[in-house]
Amino acid sequence: MSRSRSRNVTADAPVRPEDERLKAWPTIMYGIQHVLTMYGGIIAPPLVVGQAAGLSTAEIGVLIACCLFIGGLATILQTLGVPFFGSQLPLVQGVSFSGVATMMAILDGGGGLPRVFGAVIASSVIGLIIAPFFAMIVKFFPPVVTGVVITAIGMSLLPVAAGWAMGASPDAPDYGSAANIGLAALSLGLIIVLSKFGTPALSRLSILLSLVLSTIIASLIGMADFSDVFTGPIFAIPTPFAFGMPTFDVAAIISMLIVILVTFTETTADILAVGEIVRTKVDSKRIAAGLRADMLSSAVSPIFNSFTQSAFAQNVGLVAITKVSSRFVVAAGGVVLVVLGVLPVLGRVVAAVPTPVLGGVGIALFGTVAASGINTLSKVDYRNNLNLIIIAISLSFGMLPLVQPDIYANFPSWFQVIFQSGISSATVMAVLLNVVFNHIGRRSTSEGSVVASTPARYVSEDVLELLEEGDHVVGGRLLNTQGIEVQTVRARADDDERS
């Protein structure tokens, strides 16, 4: 009897959207689409840090392959999960760009990459310990905060898309050329056409198809170069401590710990964002499991010559635009990343995708993230509170480092690490204002600010008394229950005065 009841409960239990399983071929294709979407972002940090460390081209190639390898393993851990580790959400993991400035500062202080790797290991272990305590603040992330955070993620990524659309490097002679912008417009246009006129399957693969078709067209007109694809080894397994054993410096560890806190904020925002998009429950335990997966991956990554790991916000946009919420799709993308990490030749193929093509795709992806945030903000209650002020100030504060990148140039480095990120600064401000206005001495008010005191709509009680059962409004006309229009007249001020 009890076994039968147990089976029925299991059978009737609702399946979470992220647990949907697709057939093998779509799973692989959607996984590859995720990889192509974030590939430019995941190779950028090791490229910049490698150049700052004075590495050769071949050594930078090793650093990139290691980052792909660890990113794939971290993605598999985050999506599939094991007890206490992994949010089991469709989140792609990779090297966090938020730590690049700090790592370059550590390099400037001497000690080379071993000092950077030591700081990453130590700070990640500390982060692993404090992750559950950080996750307990989820109650301070209501829709008014999560909406701001999701919107800020999309808006903060748009400059990245613009840079991609203009070209690979500001020093390149064709940077910002009409040809580059045109190629970005082509990839964006293909997404629009496939989304509008394609079958549901084609629409969901619009990002991948746009990348492939745009790259083919670019190669035909001489804007894609595949000549270096077979330059270098075809197969290579990442060698542990290839750049030397890590060294540990207290100052470097403290500075990287600040980066870990920023990573916590951004990953929490991404977990909440993808949870909202997938429409699944996200609680403090799930956030803690996701943060622990981040920290475990980050602590292990320097062994294989990589850096701090975090969720990639651009892939949150891909989930929103494709409506494919399966975590197993993203896990397949993690497997692809691992393969790219041990097959550098495949990585070089993907690297040949022109940057302007990624720019056009990024406009659609990052704009979708911002739109998802706006959708969340549309559900916020603005009556008798100061939520509008929270949104206005938080978004404006988050956009300051985007519109004026030098605004914090004269502030301490730890301050710049936190607030130079539009995502982090908007999140910090939204959380603080939400606490101030909605938790400390909570009060309901519609007169607390000029912005919040917008007049509410009202209907006169005299009008309501004239309505009959079944009356309804269609297209601005008042109809009765038979669908016949009810005549309306405008009251005259002089009649009111005589009465």
C-alpha positions in Angstrom: 0.0 0.0 0.0 2.7 2.5 1.0 4.9 1.6 -2.0 1.9 2.2 -4.3 1.2 5.6 -2.7 4.8 6.5 -3.0 4.9 5.8 -6.7 1.7 7.8 -7.3 3.1 10.8 -5.4 6.3 10.6 -7.4 4.4 10.3 -10.7 2.1 13.2 -9.8 4.9 15.5 -8.5 5.3 18.5 -10.7 8.4 18.6 -12.9 10.5 21.7 -12.6 10.9 23.6 -15.9 14.7 23.3 -15.6 14.5 19.5 -15.4 13.0 19.1 -18.9 14.9 16.6 -21.0 15.1 17.2 -24.8 16.3 14.7 -27.4 20.0 14.2 -27.9 20.4 16.3 -31.1 18.5 19.4 -29.9 20.3 19.2 -26.6 23.7 19.2 -28.3 22.7 22.0 -30.7 21.3 24.2 -28.0 24.5 23.5 -25.9 26.7 24.6 -28.7 24.6 27.7 -29.0 25.3 28.5 -25.4 29.1 28.0 -25.9 29.2 30.3 -29.0 27.3 33.0 -27.1 29.8 33.2 -24.3 33.0 32.1 -26.0 34.2 35.7 -26.6 33.6 36.5 -22.9 35.3 33.5 -21.5 38.5 33.9 -23.6 38.8 37.7 -22.9 40.0 37.5 -19.2 42.9 35.0 -19.9 43.8 36.9 -23.0 44.1 40.2 -21.1 45.7 38.8 -18.0 48.1 36.7 -20.1 49.2 39.8 -22.0 49.7 41.7 -18.8 51.8 38.8 -17.4 54.1 39.0 -20.5 53.2 35.5 -21.7 54.0 34.4 -25.3 51.3 33.7 -27.8 51.6 29.9 -27.2 51.4 30.4 -23.4 48.3 32.6 -23.8 46.8 29.8 -25.9 47.5 27.4 -23.0 45.9 29.8 -20.6 42.8 30.1 -22.8 42.5 26.3 -23.2 42.7 25.8 -19.4 39.9 28.4 -18.8 37.7 26.6 -21.3 38.4 23.3 -19.6 37.7 24.5 -16.1 34.7 26.5 -17.3 33.2 23.4 -18.7 33.7 21.4 -15.5 32.3 24.3 -13.5 29.2 24.4 -15.7 28.5 20.7 -15.3 28.8 21.1 -11.5 26.5 24.1 -11.5 23.8 22.6 -13.7 23.8 18.9 -12.7 24.8 19.5 -9.1 25.9 17.2 -6.2 24.7 17.5 -2.6 25.3 21.1 -1.3 27.0 22.1 -4.6 25.3 23.4 -7.7 22.0 25.4 -8.2 20.7 22.9 -10.8 19.8 25.9 -13.0 20.7 26.5 -16.7 23.8 28.7 -15.9 27.0 28.7 -17.9 30.1 29.2 -15.8 33.3 30.8 -16.9 36.1 33.1 -15.8 34.7 36.2 -14.2 35.8 39.5 -15.8 35.2 41.4 -12.6 38.5 40.2 -11.3 40.6 41.2 -14.2 41.5 44.6 -12.9 42.5 43.2 -9.5 44.6 40.4 -11.1 46.4 43.0 -13.2 47.1 45.0 -10.1 48.5 41.9 -8.4 50.8 41.3 -11.4 52.0 45.0 -11.2 53.0 44.3 -7.6 55.3 41.5 -8.7 55.2 37.7 -8.2 53.7 36.9 -11.6 50.9 34.4 -12.2 51.8 32.2 -9.2 50.9 35.1 -6.9 47.6 35.6 -8.7 46.8 31.9 -8.5 47.6 31.8 -4.8 45.3 34.8 -4.1 42.4 33.1 -6.1 42.8 29.8 -4.2 42.9 31.4 -0.7 40.0 33.9 -1.3 37.9 31.2 -2.9 38.3 28.9 0.1 37.2 31.8 2.3 34.3 32.4 0.0 33.3 28.7 0.2 33.0 29.1 4.0 30.9 32.3 3.9 28.7 31.4 1.0 25.8 30.1 3.1 25.7 33.3 5.2 25.7 35.5 2.0 22.8 33.4 0.6 20.7 34.2 3.7 20.2 37.8 2.4 17.9 36.5 -0.3 14.9 37.9 1.6 16.3 41.3 0.8 15.8 40.6 -3.0 12.1 41.1 -3.6 10.9 41.9 -7.2 11.7 45.6 -6.8 15.4 44.6 -6.3 15.6 41.6 -8.7 13.9 43.7 -11.4 16.6 46.4 -11.0 19.3 43.8 -11.0 18.1 41.9 -14.1 17.6 45.2 -16.0 21.1 46.4 -14.9 22.6 43.1 -16.1 21.2 43.6 -19.6 22.1 47.3 -19.8 25.6 46.8 -18.4 26.3 44.2 -21.1 25.2 46.4 -24.0 28.5 48.3 -24.2 30.2 44.8 -24.6 27.9 44.1 -27.6 28.7 47.6 -29.0 32.5 46.9 -28.7 32.1 43.5 -30.4 30.1 45.1 -33.2 32.8 47.7 -33.8 35.5 45.1 -34.0 38.0 43.0 -32.1 40.4 45.7 -30.9 40.2 49.5 -30.6 43.7 49.6 -32.1 42.6 47.7 -35.3 42.4 49.9 -38.4 38.9 48.7 -39.2 37.6 49.3 -35.7 34.1 50.9 -35.9 34.1 50.6 -39.7 30.9 50.5 -41.7 31.8 46.9 -42.8 32.0 45.8 -39.1 28.8 47.5 -38.1 27.1 46.1 -41.2 28.2 42.5 -40.4 26.8 43.0 -36.9 23.6 44.3 -38.4 23.4 41.2 -40.6 23.7 38.8 -37.7 21.0 40.8 -35.8 18.8 40.9 -38.9 19.1 37.1 -39.4 17.9 36.6 -35.8 14.9 38.8 -36.4 14.0 37.0 -39.7 14.4 33.6 -38.2 12.4 34.5 -35.1 9.6 36.0 -37.2 9.3 33.6 -40.1 11.0 30.4 -39.0 9.4 27.3 -37.5 9.5 27.0 -33.7 12.6 24.8 -34.0 14.4 27.3 -36.2 13.3 30.2 -34.0 14.9 28.6 -31.0 18.1 28.0 -32.9 18.1 31.5 -34.4 21.2 32.6 -32.4 23.2 29.6 -33.5 22.0 29.8 -37.1 22.8 33.5 -37.2 26.3 32.9 -36.0 26.9 30.1 -38.5 25.3 31.9 -41.5 26.9 35.3 -40.7 30.3 33.7 -40.3 30.0 31.9 -43.7 29.0 35.2 -45.4 31.9 37.0 -43.6 34.4 34.3 -44.9 33.0 34.8 -48.4 33.7 38.5 -48.3 37.1 38.2 -46.6 36.1 39.2 -43.1 36.7 35.9 -41.4 40.1 34.2 -41.2 40.5 30.5 -40.6 44.2 30.3 -41.6 45.3 29.7 -38.0 42.9 26.9 -37.3 45.5 24.1 -37.8 48.4 26.1 -36.3 49.4 24.5 -33.0 48.5 21.2 -31.3 45.2 19.4 -32.1 45.0 17.7 -28.7 46.4 18.8 -25.3 45.4 18.1 -21.7 45.8 21.0 -19.3 49.0 20.5 -17.2 48.6 21.3 -13.5 50.6 24.3 -12.3 52.0 24.9 -15.8 53.1 28.4 -14.7 54.6 27.4 -11.4 53.4 26.6 -7.9 51.1 29.3 -6.3 52.4 31.8 -3.8 50.3 33.4 -1.1 50.4 37.1 -0.3 48.1 38.6 2.3 47.5 41.9 0.4 46.7 40.0 -2.8 44.4 37.6 -1.0 42.4 40.5 0.6 42.1 42.3 -2.7 40.8 39.1 -4.4 38.4 38.5 -1.5 36.7 41.8 -2.5 36.4 40.3 -6.0 34.8 37.2 -4.5 32.2 39.3 -2.8 31.4 41.1 -6.1 31.2 37.6 -7.7 28.7 36.6 -5.0 26.6 39.6 -5.9 26.7 39.0 -9.6 26.1 35.2 -9.3 23.2 35.7 -6.9 21.7 38.2 -9.4 22.1 35.7 -12.2 20.6 32.9 -10.2 17.6 35.1 -9.3 17.4 36.3 -12.9 17.4 32.8 -14.5 14.9 31.6 -11.8 12.6 34.4 -12.8 12.9 33.7 -16.5 12.5 29.9 -16.1 9.7 30.5 -13.5 11.1 28.2 -10.9 11.5 28.5 -7.2 14.8 30.0 -5.9 15.4 30.1 -2.2 18.4 30.7 0.0 19.4 27.0 0.0 19.6 27.0 -3.8 21.5 30.2 -3.9 24.0 28.9 -1.3 24.5 25.7 -3.4 25.1 27.8 -6.5 27.6 30.0 -4.6 29.4 27.0 -3.2 29.7 25.5 -6.7 31.3 28.8 -7.8 33.8 28.8 -4.9 34.7 25.2 -5.3 35.3 25.7 -9.0 37.3 28.8 -8.3 39.4 27.1 -5.6 40.3 24.3 -8.0 40.7 26.3 -11.2 44.2 27.7 -10.4 45.5 24.1 -10.2 44.7 23.9 -13.9 45.9 27.5 -14.6 42.5 29.3 -14.5 40.9 32.0 -12.4 37.7 32.8 -10.5 34.5 31.2 -11.9 31.0 32.8 -12.0 27.8 32.6 -14.0 27.7 34.3 -17.4 24.9 36.9 -17.6 24.8 36.7 -21.5 23.6 33.1 -21.3 20.8 34.2 -19.1 19.6 36.2 -22.0 19.9 33.2 -24.3 17.6 31.3 -22.0 15.1 34.1 -22.1 15.2 34.5 -25.9 15.1 30.8 -26.8 12.6 29.7 -24.0 14.8 26.6 -23.6 15.1 26.3 -19.8 16.5 22.7 -19.6 19.6 22.6 -17.4 20.7 19.5 -19.3 21.1 21.7 -22.4 23.6 23.9 -20.6 25.3 20.8 -19.1 25.8 19.7 -22.7 27.4 23.1 -23.4 29.7 22.4 -20.4 30.8 19.1 -22.1 31.5 21.1 -25.3 33.7 23.5 -23.3 35.6 20.6 -21.8 36.2 19.2 -25.3 37.3 22.6 -26.5 39.7 22.7 -23.6 41.4 19.5 -24.6 41.1 20.1 -28.4 42.6 23.5 -29.0 42.0 23.1 -32.7 38.2 23.3 -32.1 38.8 26.3 -29.9 40.6 28.0 -32.8 37.6 27.3 -35.1 35.2 28.9 -32.7 37.7 31.8 -32.2 37.5 32.5 -35.9 33.9 33.7 -35.6 34.2 37.4 -36.4 33.7 39.7 -33.4 31.1 41.9 -35.2 29.0 38.8 -35.6 29.0 38.3 -31.9 28.1 42.0 -31.5 24.9 41.6 -33.5 23.9 38.6 -31.5 24.8 40.3 -28.2 22.4 43.2 -29.0 19.5 40.7 -29.1 20.7 38.7 -26.1 21.5 41.5 -23.7 18.5 43.5 -24.7 16.4 40.5 -23.9 17.9 40.4 -20.4 17.0 44.0 -19.8 13.5 43.4 -21.1 13.1 40.5 -18.7 14.0 42.9 -15.9 11.5 45.5 -17.1 8.9 42.7 -17.1 9.7 41.9 -13.5 9.5 45.6 -12.5 6.0 45.8 -14.1 4.8 43.4 -11.4 6.0 45.6 -8.5 3.4 47.3 -6.4 4.0 51.1 -6.6 1.0 52.2 -4.4 1.7 53.9 -1.1 5.4 53.2 -1.1 8.7 54.4 -2.4 9.5 51.6 -4.8 9.7 54.0 -7.7 12.4 55.9 -6.0 14.3 52.7 -5.3 14.2 51.8 -9.0 15.1 55.3 -10.3 18.1 55.8 -8.1 19.4 52.2 -8.3 19.3 52.0 -12.1 20.8 55.5 -12.4 23.6 54.7 -10.0 24.3 51.4 -11.8 24.6 53.2 -15.2 27.1 55.8 -13.9 30.2 53.8 -14.6 28.9 52.9 -18.1 28.2 56.5 -19.2 31.3 57.9 -17.4 33.9 55.1 -17.0 36.4 57.4 -15.2 33.9 58.5 -12.5 35.7 56.4 -9.8 39.2 56.8 -11.1 40.4 58.7 -7.9 38.8 56.2 -5.5 40.6 53.3 -3.7 41.1 50.1 -5.8 38.7 48.1 -3.5 36.0 50.7 -4.2 36.5 50.6 -7.9 36.3 46.8 -7.9 32.8 46.9 -6.4 31.3 50.0 -8.0 33.0 50.1 -11.4 30.6 47.2 -12.2 27.2 48.5 -13.2 25.7 45.2 -12.1 27.3 45.3 -8.6 26.7 49.0 -8.0 23.0 48.8 -9.0 22.5 45.7 -6.9 24.2 47.2 -3.8 22.1 50.4 -4.1 18.8 48.5 -4.7 19.4 46.3 -1.7 20.3 49.2 0.6 17.4 51.4 -0.5 15.0 48.5 -0.2 16.2 48.0 3.4 15.9 51.7 4.2 12.5 52.2 2.7 10.8 48.9 3.1 12.4 47.3 6.2 13.8 50.0 8.6 10.8 51.8 10.2 8.5 50.6 7.4 5.8 53.0 6.6 3.2 53.3 3.8 3.2 56.7 2.2 2.2 58.2 -1.1 3.6 61.6 -0.1 7.2 60.7 0.7 8.6 62.0 -2.5 7.6 64.0 -5.6 8.2 60.9 -7.8 6.1 58.6 -5.7 3.1 60.9 -5.3 1.5 60.3 -8.7 -2.3 60.5 -8.6 -4.2 57.3 -8.6 -7.1 56.6 -11.1 -10.6 56.9 -9.8 -14.2 56.5 -11.0 -17.0 58.5 -9.5 -19.5 56.6 -7.4 -22.4 58.3 -9.3 -21.1 56.6 -12.5 -20.9 53.2 -10.8 -24.6 53.5 -9.7 -25.6 53.9 -13.4 -23.9 50.6 -14.5 -25.9 47.5 -14.8 -24.9 43.8 -14.5 -22.9 42.7 -17.5 -21.8 46.2 -18.7 -18.3 46.1 -20.0 -15.8 48.2 -22.0 -14.4 47.1 -25.4 -12.1 49.3 -27.4 -13.1 52.4 -25.4 -16.8 51.8 -25.8 -19.2 50.8 -23.1 -21.4 47.8 -24.0 -24.2 46.1 -22.2 -24.6 42.4 -21.7 -26.1 42.0 -25.3 -23.1 43.8 -26.8 -25.2 46.9 -27.6 -23.3 50.2 -27.0 -24.5 52.3 -24.1 -24.6 56.0 -25.0 -22.2 58.2 -23.0 -22.5 62.0 -22.5 -20.1 64.5 -21.2 -21.2 66.3 -18.0 -21.4 70.1 -18.4 -19.9 72.3 -15.7 -22.7 74.8 -15.9 -25.3 72.1 -15.4 -23.4 71.0 -12.3 -23.4 74.5 -11.0 -27.2 75.0 -11.5 -27.9 71.7 -9.7 
